Amino acid sequence: MADWVEVGTTEDLPPGSYTSVDVDDVQIAVFNCDGTYYAIEDVCTHDYGQLTGGEMEGCQVACPRHGAKFDITSGEALTPPAYEPVDTFPIRVEDGRIYVADDRWD
């Protein structure tokens, strides 16, 4: 089973913000979308650049390089030039601390 990695506290990540964390050499972006936390792989499926640094609007993030938009809640690619979704990851919040795990290989 995948190990849970602490991302930070709920105080560190208010609504409308995000951060990126390394989990076993995978960059994972963790977003607070209207008080709910989501985690997606921090990579644009168009050119493999990082999504963090892009603008977050509602529950979408735009790639800072070419503007492809992704749904933070599902990883779905919403606009070209990206057509493939990004991976999503489980999140848990305990005692004000946010955790993420890479469970793709479980």
N, CA, C and O of each residue as an XYZ file, in Angstrom:
424
protein
N       0.837     -1.182      0.000
C       0.000      0.000      0.000
C       0.881      1.244      0.000
O       1.958      1.248      0.595
N       0.424      2.287     -0.661
C       1.174      3.533     -0.796
C       1.319      4.232      0.550
O       0.438      4.159      1.405
N       2.453      4.912      0.718
C       2.687      5.705      1.920
C       2.024      7.068      1.774
O       2.022      7.657      0.693
N       1.470      7.553      2.854
C       0.877      8.887      2.871
C       1.970      9.895      3.166
O       2.782      9.693      4.069
N       1.993     10.969      2.413
C       2.990     12.026      2.574
C       2.272     13.301      2.996
O       1.280     13.697      2.383
N       2.774     13.935      4.037
C       2.156     15.174      4.497
C       2.483     16.313      3.537
O       3.637     16.530      3.170
N       1.439     17.029      3.143
C       1.563     18.151      2.224
C       1.721     19.457      2.997
O       2.490     20.333      2.602
N       1.000     19.578      4.081
C       0.983     20.788      4.893
C      -0.286     20.804      5.713
O      -0.941     19.777      5.891
N      -0.625     21.975      6.209
C      -1.828     22.096      7.022
C      -2.931     22.776      6.213
O      -2.676     23.406      5.187
N      -4.144     22.632      6.697
C      -5.266     23.299      6.044
C      -5.095     24.823      6.113
O      -5.588     25.547      5.248
N      -4.413     25.291      7.119
C      -4.122     26.721      7.245
C      -3.154     27.172      6.148
O      -3.243     28.300      5.662
N      -2.231     26.287      5.760
C      -1.254     26.600      4.713
C      -1.891     26.667      3.327
O      -1.356     27.316      2.428
N      -3.023     26.004      3.154
C      -3.636     25.861      1.830
C      -5.095     26.326      1.859
O      -6.005     25.497      1.852
N      -5.328     27.650      1.891
C      -6.699     28.168      1.932
C      -7.401     27.972      0.590
O      -6.740     27.684     -0.408
N      -8.723     28.121      0.545
C      -9.454     27.982     -0.716
C      -8.858     28.850     -1.830
O      -8.505     30.010     -1.618
N      -8.757     28.251     -3.023
C      -8.212     28.953     -4.180
C      -6.704     28.877     -4.303
O      -6.119     29.538     -5.161
N      -6.064     28.079     -3.458
C      -4.604     27.971     -3.511
C      -4.186     26.543     -3.818
O      -4.997     25.617     -3.786
N      -2.900     26.386     -4.117
C      -2.353     25.057     -4.385
C      -0.882     25.025     -4.029
O      -0.247     26.059     -3.820
N      -0.358     23.818     -3.966
C       1.058     23.596     -3.721
C       1.465     22.341     -4.461
O       0.614     21.600     -4.953
N       2.750     22.103     -4.540
C       3.258     20.897     -5.189
C       4.185     20.178     -4.220
O       4.945     20.805     -3.481
N       4.110     18.859     -4.236
C       4.925     18.048     -3.335
C       5.492     16.869     -4.113
O       4.853     16.359     -5.034
N       6.682     16.440     -3.745
C       7.327     15.281     -4.362
C       6.941     14.033     -3.570
O       7.169     13.956     -2.363
N       6.357     13.063     -4.261
C       5.997     11.795     -3.640
C       6.673     10.689     -4.448
O       6.230     10.354     -5.547
N       7.732     10.133     -3.903
C       8.477      9.062     -4.590
C       8.846      9.471     -6.012
O       8.598      8.730     -6.963
N       9.442     10.657     -6.152
C       9.919     11.199     -7.436
C       8.798     11.543     -8.414
O       9.039     11.645     -9.617
N       7.587     11.721     -7.915
C       6.462     12.180     -8.730
C       5.988     13.498     -8.142
O       5.692     13.578     -6.950
N       5.914     14.542     -8.978
C       5.395     15.825     -8.513
C       3.872     15.772     -8.527
O       3.254     15.500     -9.556
N       3.284     16.035     -7.371
C       1.834     16.024     -7.220
C       1.386     17.405     -6.770
O       1.904     17.956     -5.799
N       0.409     17.957     -7.498
C      -0.153     19.260     -7.154
C      -1.397     19.029     -6.300
O      -2.270     18.238     -6.655
N      -1.463     19.724     -5.178
C      -2.593     19.620     -4.264
C      -3.307     20.965     -4.254
O      -2.696     22.003     -4.002
N      -4.606     20.933     -4.532
C      -5.425     22.128     -4.675
C      -6.510     22.173     -3.614
O      -7.029     21.137     -3.198
N      -6.850     23.376     -3.181
C      -8.019     23.599     -2.341
C      -9.045     24.288     -3.216
O      -8.923     25.475     -3.519
N     -10.049     23.543     -3.616
C     -11.109     24.063     -4.470
C     -12.372     24.204     -3.625
O     -13.058     23.222     -3.345
N     -12.664     25.420     -3.230
C     -13.854     25.713     -2.426
C     -13.920     24.899     -1.139
O     -14.999     24.471     -0.727
N     -12.783     24.688     -0.512
C     -12.747     23.979      0.764
C     -12.566     22.476      0.664
O     -12.471     21.799      1.688
N     -12.516     21.936     -0.557
C     -12.269     20.509     -0.762
C     -10.895     20.357     -1.419
O     -10.538     21.117     -2.319
N     -10.138     19.374     -0.959
C      -8.782     19.180     -1.450
C      -8.749     18.104     -2.534
O      -9.412     17.072     -2.431
N      -7.964     18.369     -3.568
C      -7.789     17.450     -4.695
C      -6.309     17.379     -5.034
O      -5.558     18.326     -4.797
N      -5.903     16.251     -5.587
C      -4.506     16.085     -5.988
C      -4.436     15.490     -7.389
O      -5.097     14.496     -7.691
N      -3.622     16.116     -8.241
C      -3.386     15.629     -9.598
C      -1.883     15.648     -9.851
O      -1.134     16.359     -9.182
N      -1.461     14.856    -10.826
C      -0.042     14.893    -11.182
C       0.282     16.282    -11.715
O      -0.463     16.841    -12.518
N       1.389     16.822    -11.263
C       1.784     18.182    -11.615
C       2.528     18.183    -12.950
O       3.696     18.560    -13.033
N       1.809     17.746    -13.999
C       2.420     17.689    -15.331
C       1.340     17.872    -16.390
O       0.283     17.246    -16.327
N       1.613     18.726    -17.352
C       0.697     18.909    -18.472
C       0.908     17.748    -19.444
O       2.043     17.442    -19.811
N      -0.161     17.114    -19.851
C      -0.039     15.968    -20.761
C       0.258     16.405    -22.191
O       0.472     15.560    -23.060
N       0.274     17.683    -22.445
C       0.621     18.193    -23.778
C       2.133     18.220    -23.970
O       2.646     17.674    -24.946
N       2.849     18.854    -23.038
C       4.305     18.976    -23.231
C       5.110     18.612    -21.988
O       6.323     18.818    -21.953
N       4.444     18.074    -20.972
C       5.076     17.561    -19.758
C       5.715     18.630    -18.878
O       6.563     18.318    -18.043
N       5.312     19.891    -19.059
C       5.728     20.946    -18.145
C       4.862     20.916    -16.903
O       3.809     20.278    -16.891
N       5.294     21.595    -15.866
C       4.536     21.630    -14.623
C       3.282     22.478    -14.766
O       3.284     23.506    -15.442
N       2.211     22.032    -14.119
C       0.960     22.796    -14.093
C       1.002     23.884    -13.024
O       0.397     24.944    -13.190
N       1.715     23.626    -11.931
C       1.797     24.652    -10.906
C       2.534     25.845    -11.491
O       3.497     25.706    -12.245
N       2.062     26.985    -11.129
C       2.513     28.225    -11.747
C       1.431     28.750    -12.669
O       1.432     29.924    -13.039
N       0.499     27.868    -13.041
C      -0.630     28.274    -13.880
C      -1.746     28.857    -13.035
O      -1.770     28.685    -11.816
N      -2.657     29.539    -13.680
C      -3.765     30.174    -12.987
C      -4.846     29.156    -12.633
O      -5.230     28.323    -13.453
N      -5.323     29.242    -11.405
C      -6.428     28.405    -10.939
C      -7.692     29.235    -10.988
O      -7.758     30.314    -10.399
N      -8.708     28.731    -11.697
C     -10.016     29.377    -11.759
C     -11.059     28.361    -11.359
O     -11.258     27.363    -12.050
N     -11.731     28.610    -10.238
C     -12.683     27.620     -9.747
C     -11.960     26.311     -9.507
O     -10.971     26.262     -8.776
N     -12.457     25.247    -10.127
C     -11.827     23.928     -9.982
C     -11.083     23.538    -11.255
O     -11.067     22.369    -11.643
N     -10.468     24.528    -11.901
C      -9.658     24.292    -13.097
C      -8.298     24.949    -12.911
O      -8.158     25.949    -12.207
N      -7.294     24.355    -13.566
C      -5.973     24.968    -13.594
C      -5.540     25.035    -15.051
O      -5.772     24.108    -15.827
N      -4.906     26.150    -15.410
C      -4.410     26.344    -16.775
C      -2.903     26.146    -16.784
O      -2.195     26.677    -15.928
N      -2.418     25.386    -17.748
C      -0.980     25.188    -17.896
C      -0.340     26.543    -18.194
O      -0.808     27.265    -19.075
N       0.719     26.894    -17.472
C       1.328     28.207    -17.690
C       2.068     28.315    -19.023
O       2.381     29.424    -19.455
N       2.351     27.205    -19.678
C       3.112     27.257    -20.933
C       2.232     27.494    -22.154
O       2.502     28.408    -22.934
N       1.187     26.694    -22.338
C       0.382     26.796    -23.549
C      -1.111     26.961    -23.291
O      -1.899     26.993    -24.236
N      -1.515     27.067    -22.015
C      -2.895     27.391    -21.690
C      -3.882     26.245    -21.642
O      -5.073     26.483    -21.441
N      -3.435     25.000    -21.819
C      -4.364     23.874    -21.695
C      -4.966     23.889    -20.294
O      -4.264     24.145    -19.315
N      -6.268     23.614    -20.197
C      -6.942     23.612    -18.901
C      -7.300     22.192    -18.487
O      -7.643     21.345    -19.312
N      -7.207     21.963    -17.188
C      -7.504     20.657    -16.605
C      -8.492     20.819    -15.466
O      -8.446     21.800    -14.723
N      -9.392     19.845    -15.332
C     -10.331     19.788    -14.224
C      -9.583     19.224    -13.021
O      -9.097     18.094    -13.057
N      -9.494     20.005    -11.975
C      -8.766     19.603    -10.775
C      -9.444     18.420    -10.088
O      -8.767     17.606     -9.460
N     -10.753     18.313    -10.193
C     -11.493     17.267     -9.479
C     -11.368     15.901    -10.141
O     -11.473     14.878     -9.464
N     -11.146     15.869    -11.447
C     -11.119     14.588    -12.168
C      -9.843     14.340    -12.961
O      -9.584     13.211    -13.379
N      -9.039     15.387    -13.173
C      -7.846     15.273    -14.000
C      -8.118     15.403    -15.489
O      -7.183     15.369    -16.290
N      -9.381     15.551    -15.877
C      -9.763     15.612    -17.285
C      -9.146     16.823    -17.983
O      -9.156     17.931    -17.446
N      -8.605     16.601    -19.191
C      -8.135     17.695    -20.037
C      -9.362     18.374    -20.631
O     -10.202     17.712    -21.241
N      -9.473     19.684    -20.459
C     -10.665     20.411    -20.883
C     -10.477     21.179    -22.189
O     -11.440     21.392    -22.926
N      -9.247     21.595    -22.479
C      -8.997     22.389    -23.686
C      -7.688     21.972    -24.342
O      -6.760     21.521    -23.670
N      -7.622     22.128    -25.672
C      -6.357     21.897    -26.365
C      -5.324     22.922    -25.892
O      -5.698     23.997    -25.423
N      -4.075     22.617    -26.004
C      -3.508     21.528    -26.785
C      -3.392     20.196    -26.041
O      -2.825     19.244    -26.579
N      -3.922     20.109    -24.807
C      -3.893     18.831    -24.082
C      -5.174     18.055    -24.368
O      -6.265     18.624    -24.385
N      -5.030     16.757    -24.593
C      -6.187     15.899    -24.852
C      -6.277     14.736    -23.870
O      -7.343     14.142    -23.710
N      -5.175     14.410    -23.217
C      -5.132     13.295    -22.273
C      -5.272     13.818    -20.850
O      -4.751     14.888    -20.535
N      -5.968     13.082    -19.984
C      -6.116     13.514    -18.592
C      -4.814     13.344    -17.816
O      -3.908     12.632    -18.248
N      -4.736     14.008    -16.664
C      -3.630     13.797    -15.734
C      -4.103     12.825    -14.660
O      -5.300     12.712    -14.396
N      -3.163     12.135    -14.053
C      -3.504     11.203    -12.978
C      -3.989     11.962    -11.748
O      -3.550     13.079    -11.474
N      -4.898     11.336    -11.018
C      -5.399     11.885     -9.763
C      -4.931     11.003     -8.611
O      -4.587      9.838     -8.808
N      -4.921     11.571     -7.410
C      -4.402     10.854     -6.246
C      -5.323     11.063     -5.054
O      -5.995     12.089     -4.951
N      -5.350     10.081     -4.147
C      -6.191     10.222     -2.952
C      -5.610     11.250     -1.979
O      -4.396     11.415     -1.857
N      -6.520     11.924     -1.302
C      -6.189     12.950     -0.299
C      -6.894     12.566      0.992
O      -7.996     12.018      0.972
N      -6.258     12.853      2.092
C      -6.963     12.744      3.368
C      -6.541     13.909      4.248
O      -5.417     14.403      4.159
N      -7.458     14.333      5.090
C      -7.208     15.427      6.021
C      -7.492     14.897      7.415
O      -8.582     14.399      7.696
N      -6.494     15.012      8.285
C      -6.625     14.560      9.673
C      -6.036     15.612     10.595
O      -4.889     16.026     10.426
N      -6.818     16.042     11.564
C      -6.349     17.012     12.556
C      -5.713     18.235     11.911
O      -4.696     18.736     12.391
N      -6.311     18.718     10.825
C      -5.816     19.916     10.174
C      -4.597     19.713      9.294
O      -4.028     20.681      8.790
N      -4.188     18.462      9.101
C      -3.032     18.162      8.244
C      -3.514     17.453      6.984
O      -4.402     16.602      7.034
N      -2.909     17.822      5.848
C      -3.297     17.287      4.547
C      -2.255     16.257      4.112
O      -1.051     16.498      4.189
N      -2.748     15.100      3.653
C      -1.871     14.017      3.195
C      -2.282     13.571      1.797
O      -3.457     13.634      1.436
N      -1.311     13.122      1.018
C      -1.552     12.590     -0.315
C      -0.736     11.300     -0.465
O       0.289     11.121      0.193
N      -1.206     10.413     -1.335
C      -0.487      9.160     -1.604
C      -0.536      8.867     -3.095
O      -1.505      9.200     -3.778
N       0.513      8.246     -3.581
C       0.541      7.775     -4.970
C       0.168      6.302     -4.938
O       1.011      5.447     -4.669
N      -1.092      6.011     -5.213
C      -1.607      4.642     -5.105
C      -1.696      3.941     -6.455
O      -2.335      2.894     -6.563
N      -1.065      4.500     -7.487
C      -1.192      3.930     -8.828
C      -0.626      2.514     -8.943
O      -1.046      1.763     -9.823
N       0.297      2.137     -8.094
C       0.951      0.839     -8.249
C       0.514     -0.157     -7.186
O       1.087     -1.241     -7.078
N      -0.507      0.205     -6.393
C      -1.007     -0.713     -5.357
C      -1.793     -1.864     -5.989
O      -2.291     -2.735     -5.276
